[in-house]
Amino acid sequence: MDELDLLQWPAMIVTLLAAWLVASTTKKRRDQGFWVFLVSNLLWVLWGIESETYALVILQIGLAFSNIRGVIKNRSGASAIQ
């Protein structure tokens, strides 16, 4: 297992932390969660490119757009139901 293979473990931990934060009832923590999700998207893309799991890379790019939308909606005060 090379060093880049080890990247999947911090990526997983960061993803779990982001999910925890996004589920918060406070706006500030939700905002932090979306940003942490973006970091996890980057980590997964780096790992996915190296491991040649391109479906994962494309998924993470799509999720990154979703997380950017989450940041914008959370900051504007829009309801998560919209």
C-alpha positions in Angstrom: 0.0 0.0 0.0 1.6 3.3 -1.1 1.1 6.6 0.7 -1.6 7.8 -1.6 -3.6 4.7 -0.8 -3.6 5.9 2.8 -5.5 9.0 1.7 -8.7 7.2 1.6 -8.8 7.0 5.4 -8.5 10.7 6.2 -11.0 11.3 3.3 -13.5 8.9 5.0 -13.0 10.6 8.4 -13.4 14.1 6.9 -16.6 13.0 5.1 -18.1 11.6 8.3 -17.2 14.9 10.2 -18.8 16.9 7.4 -22.0 14.8 7.6 -22.1 15.4 11.3 -21.7 19.1 10.9 -24.2 19.5 8.1 -26.8 17.7 10.3 -26.5 20.5 12.9 -29.3 22.8 13.8 -27.0 25.8 13.9 -26.3 27.7 10.7 -22.6 28.2 11.5 -22.0 24.4 11.9 -23.9 23.6 8.8 -21.8 26.1 6.9 -18.6 24.6 8.3 -20.0 21.1 7.3 -20.4 22.1 3.6 -16.8 23.5 3.6 -15.5 20.3 5.2 -17.5 18.3 2.6 -15.6 20.2 -0.1 -12.3 19.2 1.5 -13.5 15.6 1.5 -14.5 15.9 -2.2 -11.0 17.1 -3.0 -9.4 14.2 -1.0 -11.6 11.7 -2.7 -10.8 13.1 -6.2 -7.1 12.9 -5.5 -7.4 9.3 -4.3 -9.8 8.4 -7.1 -7.5 9.7 -9.8 -4.6 7.8 -8.4 -6.6 4.6 -8.0 -8.2 5.1 -11.4 -11.8 5.0 -10.0 -13.2 7.5 -12.4 -16.8 7.0 -11.4 -15.9 8.1 -7.9 -14.1 11.2 -9.3 -17.1 12.2 -11.3 -19.4 11.6 -8.3 -17.2 13.8 -6.1 -17.3 16.6 -8.6 -21.1 16.4 -8.7 -21.2 16.3 -4.9 -18.9 19.3 -4.8 -21.4 21.3 -6.8 -24.1 20.2 -4.4 -22.0 21.3 -1.5 -21.3 24.7 -3.1 -25.1 25.0 -3.5 -25.5 24.1 0.2 -23.1 26.9 1.2 -25.0 29.4 -0.8 -28.5 28.3 0.4 -27.3 28.0 4.0 -25.9 31.6 3.9 -29.0 33.0 2.3 -31.2 31.4 4.9 -33.1 29.4 2.3 -34.9 26.4 3.6 -33.3 23.0 3.1 -36.6 21.7 1.8 -36.5 24.0 -1.3 
